């Protein structure tokens, strides 16, 4: 339903992001991918989680695995991605 997912101006109320690390055997290195699956807010959410982890700020969920799917939901209606509005949907060990 449009009303549940978007504000009247078309701004999203939620978005998804992905954080993934994999080993590139051809170049003998690990590669970290951070991306938004839906809209730029998804990318922003994934980057915010990664930034918090790298600076040892507390996260609202455990960080780990080879990939994590996160969801941002604008709980306070300010249309800004905030760490406490991000939840872990799935983690792949």
C-alpha positions in Angstrom: 0.0 0.0 0.0 1.4 3.4 -1.1 0.4 5.2 2.2 2.3 2.6 4.3 5.5 2.8 2.2 5.7 6.5 1.1 4.9 9.9 2.4 2.5 12.1 0.4 5.5 13.9 -1.3 6.8 10.5 -2.5 9.6 10.2 0.0 10.1 6.6 1.2 9.4 5.5 4.7 11.7 2.5 4.5 14.6 1.1 2.5 17.0 -1.9 2.5 20.7 -2.1 2.4 23.3 -4.9 2.0 26.7 -5.3 3.6 28.8 -8.1 2.2 32.4 -9.3 2.4 33.9 -11.9 0.1 37.2 -13.3 -0.8 38.6 -12.5 -4.3 40.9 -15.5 -5.0 42.2 -14.1 -8.3 43.6 -11.0 -6.5 44.2 -12.7 -3.1 42.1 -10.1 -1.1 38.9 -9.5 0.7 36.3 -7.1 -0.9 33.7 -5.2 1.1 30.5 -4.2 -0.7 28.0 -1.8 0.7 24.9 -1.0 -1.3 21.3 0.0 -1.2 18.9 -2.5 -2.5 16.1 0.0 -2.6 16.6 3.7 -3.0 19.5 5.8 -1.8 18.3 5.5 1.8 19.2 1.8 1.7 22.7 2.6 0.8 22.9 5.3 3.5 21.6 2.8 6.1 24.2 0.2 5.2 27.0 2.8 5.3 25.8 4.1 8.6 25.9 0.6 10.1 29.3 0.0 8.7 30.6 3.4 10.0 29.2 2.7 13.4 30.9 -0.7 13.5 34.3 0.7 12.4 34.2 3.5 15.0 33.0 1.1 17.8 29.7 2.9 18.3 26.9 0.7 19.7 24.6 -1.0 17.2 21.0 -2.0 17.8 21.9 -5.6 16.7 24.9 -7.9 16.4 27.3 -7.3 13.5 28.9 -10.3 11.8 28.8 -12.9 9.1 29.7 -12.6 5.5 26.6 -10.6 4.6 23.9 -8.6 6.3 20.6 -7.3 5.0 19.4 -4.3 6.9 16.2 -2.3 6.8 15.6 1.4 7.6 12.2 2.5 8.7 11.6 6.2 9.3 10.0 5.8 12.8 10.0 9.5 13.7 8.9 10.9 10.3 11.9 13.2 9.8 12.9 11.4 6.6 16.5 11.1 7.9 18.3 7.8 8.2 19.3 7.3 11.8 21.1 4.3 13.4 18.3 3.5 15.9 15.9 3.2 13.0 17.9 0.4 11.3 17.1 -3.3 12.0 18.8 -6.5 10.9 16.6 -8.5 8.6 19.0 -11.4 7.9 22.7 -12.3 8.5 24.5 -14.9 6.5 27.3 -16.6 8.7 
